[in-house]
Amino acid sequence: MAGILRSVSAVRIFTRDLERACRFYADVLDLERRSEGPGYVVFDLGGVDIVVEFVAPDDPEGDLLVGRLLAASFRVDDVDAAYRRLSQQGVPFDQPPERQPWGGTLAFARDPDANVITLVG
């Protein structure tokens, strides 16, 4: 019997500064802006929506949503090359890419709100 889940539909990322976050996801990560509405912008990543959502400074849930590890990993062709390119653009990383016991390589970048973006190759 096949499972119920078929694919990832969207990844939601929360921000306190929507315009700054959009510049990062569009200009630094080269994602295409697909749509937008009040308080959010949707980017396309190969058919998966990357939804960047504004959280007001006085929102009591904001501290739980902004600046956390995203529970999604993004595949790149070459983690070391992505690390060098993004580092040159001023994107902070927690550490250089690291080979994992399972054979892949991971790097942890931070967006302007300190959300952790996992790159995997």
N, CA and C atoms as an extended XYZ file, in Angstrom:
363
Properties=species:S:1:pos:R:3:atomname:S:1:resname:S:1:resid:I:1 pbc="F F F"
N         0.841       -1.189        0.000 N   MET     1
C         0.000        0.000        0.000 CA  MET     1
C         0.879        1.244        0.000 C   MET     1
N         0.566        2.156       -0.871 N   ALA     2
C         1.326        3.395       -0.970 CA  ALA     2
C         0.975        4.314        0.192 C   ALA     2
N         1.956        5.121        0.600 N   GLY     3
C         1.713        6.075        1.668 CA  GLY     3
C         0.798        7.203        1.219 C   GLY     3
N         0.334        7.953        2.160 N   ILE     4
C        -0.574        9.070        1.883 CA  ILE     4
C         0.193       10.282        1.349 C   ILE     4
N         1.360       10.556        1.908 N   LEU     5
C         2.127       11.734        1.514 CA  LEU     5
C         2.812       11.497        0.181 C   LEU     5
N         2.773       12.486       -0.683 N   ARG     6
C         3.351       12.356       -2.016 CA  ARG     6
C         4.600       13.206       -2.223 C   ARG     6
N         4.626       14.395       -1.646 N   SER     7
C         5.779       15.272       -1.818 CA  SER     7
C         5.676       16.426       -0.831 C   SER     7
N         6.724       17.217       -0.772 N   VAL     8
C         6.702       18.432        0.041 CA  VAL     8
C         5.972       19.497       -0.761 C   VAL     8
N         4.979       20.111       -0.172 N   SER     9
C         4.202       21.147       -0.838 CA  SER     9
C         4.785       22.528       -0.578 C   SER     9
N         5.146       22.786        0.684 N   ALA    10
C         5.631       24.119        1.037 CA  ALA    10
C         6.528       24.044        2.260 C   ALA    10
N         7.417       25.009        2.345 N   VAL    11
C         8.238       25.238        3.527 CA  VAL    11
C         7.931       26.657        3.972 C   VAL    11
N         7.529       26.821        5.218 N   ARG    12
C         7.191       28.145        5.747 CA  ARG    12
C         8.360       28.662        6.577 C   ARG    12
N         8.753       29.900        6.307 N   ILE    13
C         9.868       30.550        6.997 CA  ILE    13
C         9.348       31.890        7.518 C   ILE    13
N         9.590       32.155        8.791 N   PHE    14
C         9.030       33.347        9.436 CA  PHE    14
C        10.089       34.434        9.593 C   PHE    14
N         9.631       35.687        9.462 N   THR    15
C        10.537       36.827        9.499 CA  THR    15
C         9.891       38.007       10.212 C   THR    15
N        10.724       38.853       10.783 N   ARG    16
C        10.263       40.114       11.381 CA  ARG    16
C        10.376       41.265       10.373 C   ARG    16
N        11.108       41.049        9.273 N   ASP    17
C        11.319       42.071        8.250 CA  ASP    17
C        11.131       41.418        6.883 C   ASP    17
N         9.925       41.512        6.346 N   LEU    18
C         9.575       40.800        5.115 CA  LEU    18
C        10.413       41.259        3.928 C   LEU    18
N        10.611       42.552        3.764 N   GLU    19
C        11.381       43.039        2.615 CA  GLU    19
C        12.831       42.563        2.667 C   GLU    19
N        13.449       42.627        3.830 N   ARG    20
C        14.831       42.167        3.978 CA  ARG    20
C        14.919       40.676        3.668 C   ARG    20
N        13.987       39.897        4.199 N   ALA    21
C        13.985       38.453        3.947 CA  ALA    21
C        13.789       38.170        2.460 C   ALA    21
N        12.901       38.913        1.813 N   CYS    22
C        12.658       38.691        0.390 CA  CYS    22
C        13.884       39.002       -0.451 C   CYS    22
N        14.624       40.041       -0.079 N   ARG    23
C        15.870       40.334       -0.799 CA  ARG    23
C        16.838       39.159       -0.667 C   ARG    23
N        16.916       38.567        0.516 N   PHE    24
C        17.804       37.422        0.739 CA  PHE    24
C        17.385       36.231       -0.124 C   PHE    24
N        16.120       35.849       -0.066 N   TYR    25
C        15.672       34.663       -0.783 CA  TYR    25
C        15.668       34.876       -2.298 C   TYR    25
N        15.407       36.090       -2.759 N   ALA    26
C        15.409       36.368       -4.198 CA  ALA    26
C        16.819       36.654       -4.718 C   ALA    26
N        17.534       37.554       -4.060 N   ASP    27
C        18.816       38.019       -4.588 CA  ASP    27
C        19.994       37.129       -4.220 C   ASP    27
N        20.012       36.604       -3.020 N   VAL    28
C        21.143       35.784       -2.582 CA  VAL    28
C        20.945       34.320       -2.958 C   VAL    28
N        19.753       33.776       -2.702 N   LEU    29
C        19.496       32.371       -3.008 CA  LEU    29
C        18.897       32.158       -4.400 C   LEU    29
N        18.641       33.242       -5.112 N   ASP    30
C        18.160       33.186       -6.498 CA  ASP    30
C        16.841       32.434       -6.665 C   ASP    30
N        15.931       32.579       -5.715 N   LEU    31
C        14.616       31.961       -5.860 CA  LEU    31
C        13.689       32.916       -6.601 C   LEU    31
N        12.796       32.357       -7.402 N   GLU    32
C        11.848       33.156       -8.179 CA  GLU    32
C        10.605       33.465       -7.359 C   GLU    32
N        10.254       34.751       -7.262 N   ARG    33
C         9.043       35.177       -6.566 CA  ARG    33
C         7.845       34.762       -7.414 C   ARG    33
N         6.967       33.959       -6.814 N   ARG    34
C         5.819       33.432       -7.550 CA  ARG    34
C         4.537       34.186       -7.257 C   ARG    34
N         4.302       34.528       -5.992 N   SER    35
C         3.093       35.267       -5.623 CA  SER    35
C         3.320       35.940       -4.282 C   SER    35
N         2.361       36.775       -3.915 N   GLU    36
C         2.458       37.451       -2.621 CA  GLU    36
C         1.086       37.918       -2.190 C   GLU    36
N         0.983       38.218       -0.925 N   GLY    37
C        -0.246       38.726       -0.349 CA  GLY    37
C         0.107       39.508        0.894 C   GLY    37
N        -0.887       39.933        1.644 N   PRO    38
C        -0.609       40.703        2.856 CA  PRO    38
C         0.209       39.866        3.852 C   PRO    38
N         1.442       40.264        4.066 N   GLY    39
C         2.271       39.613        5.075 CA  GLY    39
C         2.994       38.364        4.631 C   GLY    39
N         2.997       38.045        3.339 N   TYR    40
C         3.740       36.862        2.899 CA  TYR    40
C         4.157       36.995        1.439 C   TYR    40
N         5.204       36.263        1.086 N   VAL    41
C         5.667       36.153       -0.295 CA  VAL    41
C         5.986       34.681       -0.527 C   VAL    41
N         5.596       34.175       -1.706 N   VAL    42
C         5.844       32.784       -2.058 CA  VAL    42
C         6.897       32.742       -3.159 C   VAL    42
N         7.942       31.954       -2.906 N   PHE    43
C         8.993       31.714       -3.889 CA  PHE    43
C         8.854       30.286       -4.393 C   PHE    43
N         9.337       30.048       -5.618 N   ASP    44
C         9.279       28.712       -6.196 CA  ASP    44
C        10.646       28.060       -6.125 C   ASP    44
N        10.673       26.818       -5.665 N   LEU    45
C        11.900       26.022       -5.655 CA  LEU    45
C        11.562       24.667       -6.266 C   LEU    45
N        11.598       24.617       -7.589 N   GLY    46
C        11.337       23.374       -8.291 CA  GLY    46
C         9.984       22.761       -7.983 C   GLY    46
N         8.968       23.595       -7.881 N   GLY    47
C         7.627       23.102       -7.608 CA  GLY    47
C         7.249       23.069       -6.140 C   GLY    47
N         8.181       23.386       -5.267 N   VAL    48
C         7.898       23.477       -3.833 CA  VAL    48
C         7.809       24.955       -3.477 C   VAL    48
N         6.757       25.337       -2.775 N   ASP    49
C         6.604       26.718       -2.342 CA  ASP    49
C         7.472       26.995       -1.125 C   ASP    49
N         8.246       28.057       -1.201 N   ILE    50
C         8.978       28.580       -0.048 CA  ILE    50
C         8.195       29.828        0.358 C   ILE    50
N         7.474       29.738        1.457 N   VAL    51
C         6.585       30.805        1.893 CA  VAL    51
C         7.283       31.578        3.012 C   VAL    51
N         7.574       32.849        2.758 N   VAL    52
C         8.197       33.719        3.748 CA  VAL    52
C         7.075       34.563        4.344 C   VAL    52
N         6.876       34.418        5.654 N   GLU    53
C         5.741       35.053        6.323 CA  GLU    53
C         6.209       36.049        7.379 C   GLU    53
N         5.573       37.209        7.387 N   PHE    54
C         5.870       38.258        8.358 CA  PHE    54
C         5.244       37.926        9.712 C   PHE    54
N         6.023       38.148       10.765 N   VAL    55
C         5.538       38.027       12.142 CA  VAL    55
C         5.753       39.388       12.802 C   VAL    55
N         4.689       39.990       13.275 N   ALA    56
C         4.759       41.325       13.886 CA  ALA    56
C         5.622       41.297       15.147 C   ALA    56
N         6.351       42.373       15.405 N   PRO    57
C         7.209       42.429       16.587 CA  PRO    57
C         6.468       42.186       17.900 C   PRO    57
N         5.192       42.551       17.950 N   ASP    58
C         4.442       42.367       19.194 CA  ASP    58
C         3.682       41.039       19.243 C   ASP    58
N         3.897       40.180       18.263 N   ASP    59
C         3.245       38.863       18.247 CA  ASP    59
C         3.914       37.982       19.296 C   ASP    59
N         3.163       37.501       20.291 N   PRO    60
C         3.775       36.704       21.359 CA  PRO    60
C         4.378       35.385       20.881 C   PRO    60
N         3.933       34.861       19.739 N   GLU    61
C         4.508       33.623       19.212 CA  GLU    61
C         5.767       33.873       18.385 C   GLU    61
N         6.073       35.127       18.089 N   GLY    62
C         7.182       35.470       17.224 CA  GLY    62
C         8.506       34.863       17.636 C   GLY    62
N         8.819       34.901       18.927 N   ASP    63
C        10.092       34.368       19.386 CA  ASP    63
C        10.184       32.859       19.199 C   ASP    63
N         9.057       32.187       19.094 N   LEU    64
C         9.053       30.748       18.846 CA  LEU    64
C         9.155       30.424       17.356 C   LEU    64
N         8.878       31.409       16.498 N   LEU    65
C         8.830       31.169       15.062 CA  LEU    65
C        10.046       31.684       14.302 C   LEU    65
N        10.614       32.800       14.742 N   VAL    66
C        11.699       33.452       14.025 CA  VAL    66
C        13.038       33.040       14.637 C   VAL    66
N        14.019       32.751       13.773 N   GLY    67
C        15.373       32.465       14.241 CA  GLY    67
C        15.568       31.039       14.712 C   GLY    67
N        14.897       30.112       14.088 N   ARG    68
C        15.004       28.720       14.513 CA  ARG    68
C        15.528       27.857       13.371 C   ARG    68
N        15.848       26.624       13.706 N   LEU    69
C        16.254       25.651       12.710 CA  LEU    69
C        15.044       25.287       11.867 C   LEU    69
N        15.154       25.453       10.563 N   LEU    70
C        14.074       25.031        9.677 CA  LEU    70
C        14.109       23.512        9.573 C   LEU    70
N        12.974       22.896        9.673 N   ALA    71
C        12.908       21.439        9.621 CA  ALA    71
C        12.842       20.968        8.181 C   ALA    71
N        13.681       21.536        7.344 N   ALA    72
C        13.774       21.151        5.940 CA  ALA    72
C        15.229       21.306        5.526 C   ALA    72
N        15.675       20.423        4.674 N   SER    73
C        17.030       20.505        4.122 CA  SER    73
C        16.911       20.749        2.627 C   SER    73
N        17.826       21.536        2.099 N   PHE    74
C        17.796       21.885        0.687 CA  PHE    74
C        19.000       21.281       -0.018 C   PHE    74
N        18.744       20.442       -1.024 N   ARG    75
C        19.813       19.795       -1.776 CA  ARG    75
C        20.482       20.818       -2.691 C   ARG    75
N        21.796       20.761       -2.724 N   VAL    76
C        22.594       21.573       -3.640 CA  VAL    76
C        23.538       20.633       -4.389 C   VAL    76
N        24.008       21.074       -5.548 N   ASP    77
C        24.907       20.231       -6.334 CA  ASP    77
C        26.248       20.035       -5.648 C   ASP    77
N        26.762       21.093       -5.023 N   ASP    78
C        28.081       21.056       -4.402 CA  ASP    78
C        28.030       21.918       -3.139 C   ASP    78
N        28.029       21.273       -1.983 N   VAL    79
C        27.908       22.002       -0.716 CA  VAL    79
C        29.083       22.958       -0.520 C   VAL    79
N        30.294       22.510       -0.848 N   ASP    80
C        31.468       23.371       -0.659 CA  ASP    80
C        31.388       24.616       -1.543 C   ASP    80
N        30.963       24.448       -2.787 N   ALA    81
C        30.825       25.597       -3.691 CA  ALA    81
C        29.718       26.536       -3.217 C   ALA    81
N        28.598       25.976       -2.758 N   ALA    82
C        27.509       26.807       -2.230 CA  ALA    82
C        27.983       27.574       -0.999 C   ALA    82
N        28.730       26.910       -0.141 N   TYR    83
C        29.279       27.546        1.063 CA  TYR    83
C        30.179       28.725        0.681 C   TYR    83
N        31.090       28.508       -0.269 N   ARG    84
C        31.997       29.586       -0.687 CA  ARG    84
C        31.221       30.752       -1.288 C   ARG    84
N        30.289       30.451       -2.192 N   ARG    85
C        29.525       31.500       -2.863 CA  ARG    85
C        28.703       32.316       -1.870 C   ARG    85
N        27.969       31.636       -0.997 N   LEU    86
C        27.127       32.344       -0.039 CA  LEU    86
C        27.960       33.091        1.000 C   LEU    86
N        29.068       32.507        1.428 N   SER    87
C        29.961       33.194        2.376 CA  SER    87
C        30.497       34.481        1.781 C   SER    87
N        30.855       34.447        0.487 N   GLN    88
C        31.354       35.643       -0.191 CA  GLN    88
C        30.283       36.731       -0.265 C   GLN    88
N        29.013       36.323       -0.218 N   GLN    89
C        27.912       37.287       -0.241 CA  GLN    89
C        27.515       37.725        1.165 C   GLN    89
N        28.277       37.291        2.166 N   GLY    90
C        28.027       37.721        3.532 CA  GLY    90
C        27.055       36.863        4.315 C   GLY    90
N        26.667       35.715        3.771 N   VAL    91
C        25.751       34.827        4.492 CA  VAL    91
C        26.537       34.111        5.586 C   VAL    91
N        26.096       34.225        6.839 N   PRO    92
C        26.813       33.552        7.925 CA  PRO    92
C        26.492       32.050        7.980 C   PRO    92
N        27.489       31.281        8.330 N   PHE    93
C        27.357       29.842        8.532 CA  PHE    93
C        27.784       29.516        9.950 C   PHE    93
N        27.171       28.499       10.539 N   ASP    94
C        27.547       28.076       11.885 CA  ASP    94
C        28.936       27.465       11.901 C   ASP    94
N        29.309       26.805       10.805 N   GLN    95
C        30.632       26.187       10.661 CA  GLN    95
C        30.805       25.833        9.197 C   GLN    95
N        32.017       25.481        8.761 N   PRO    96
C        32.194       25.051        7.372 CA  PRO    96
C        31.431       23.741        7.113 C   PRO    96
N        31.222       23.406        5.833 N   PRO    97
C        30.549       22.147        5.518 CA  PRO    97
C        31.254       20.963        6.189 C   PRO    97
N        30.447       20.001        6.587 N   GLU    98
C        31.001       18.846        7.290 CA  GLU    98
C        30.446       17.545        6.721 C   GLU    98
N        31.356       16.634        6.413 N   ARG    99
C        30.976       15.309        5.911 CA  ARG    99
C        30.308       14.543        7.048 C   ARG    99
N        29.196       13.882        6.736 N   GLN   100
C        28.420       13.156        7.727 CA  GLN   100
C        28.706       11.654        7.654 C   GLN   100
N        28.511       10.937        8.761 N   PRO   101
C        28.762        9.489        8.764 CA  PRO   101
C        27.944        8.724        7.714 C   PRO   101
N        26.794        9.257        7.308 N   TRP   102
C        25.958        8.589        6.316 CA  TRP   102
C        26.400        8.885        4.888 C   TRP   102
N        27.457        9.706        4.719 N   GLY   103
C        28.045        9.940        3.407 CA  GLY   103
C        27.783       11.288        2.783 C   GLY   103
N        26.767       11.988        3.236 N   GLY   104
C        26.471       13.310        2.697 CA  GLY   104
C        27.269       14.391        3.392 C   GLY   104
N        27.147       15.605        2.876 N   THR   105
C        27.800       16.765        3.471 CA  THR   105
C        26.733       17.792        3.818 C   THR   105
N        26.829       18.363        5.014 N   LEU   106
C        25.871       19.370        5.474 CA  LEU   106
C        26.573       20.685        5.766 C   LEU   106
N        25.848       21.775        5.527 N   ALA   107
C        26.283       23.110        5.931 CA  ALA   107
C        25.047       23.841        6.445 C   ALA   107
N        25.235       24.652        7.476 N   PHE   108
C        24.121       25.348        8.114 CA  PHE   108
C        24.298       26.853        7.969 C   PHE   108
N        23.519       27.444        7.037 N   ALA   109
C        23.558       28.887        6.785 CA  ALA   109
C        22.457       29.551        7.596 C   ALA   109
N        22.605       30.863        7.783 N   ARG   110
C        21.574       31.626        8.497 CA  ARG   110
C        21.056       32.737        7.602 C   ARG   110
N        19.724       32.859        7.557 N   ASP   111
C        19.124       33.956        6.798 CA  ASP   111
C        19.172       35.217        7.670 C   ASP   111
N        18.682       36.357        7.183 N   PRO   112
C        18.779       37.603        7.954 CA  PRO   112
C        18.052       37.578        9.305 C   PRO   112
N        17.117       36.635        9.509 N   ASP   113
C        16.431       36.509       10.791 CA  ASP   113
C        17.035       35.425       11.671 C   ASP   113
N        18.189       34.879       11.248 N   ALA   114
C        18.909       33.826       11.961 CA  ALA   114
C        18.210       32.466       11.869 C   ALA   114
N        17.244       32.323       10.944 N   ASN   115
C        16.694       30.997       10.679 CA  ASN   115
C        17.801       30.143       10.067 C   ASN   115
N        17.933       28.916       10.515 N   VAL   116
C        18.988       28.027       10.038 CA  VAL   116
C        18.497       27.280        8.797 C   VAL   116
N        19.249       27.438        7.707 N   ILE   117
C        18.939       26.776        6.445 CA  ILE   117
C        19.966       25.674        6.238 C   ILE   117
N        19.511       24.441        6.174 N   THR   118
C        20.406       23.294        6.006 CA  THR   118
C        20.614       23.028        4.515 C   THR   118
N        21.878       23.055        4.105 N   LEU   119
C        22.243       22.685        2.737 CA  LEU   119
C        22.827       21.279        2.791 C   LEU   119
N        22.395       20.427        1.878 N   VAL   120
C        22.867       19.038        1.873 CA  VAL   120
C        23.303       18.648        0.475 C   VAL   120
N        24.372       17.908        0.424 N   GLY   121
C        24.881       17.437       -0.867 CA  GLY   121
C        25.472       16.064       -0.711 C   GLY   121
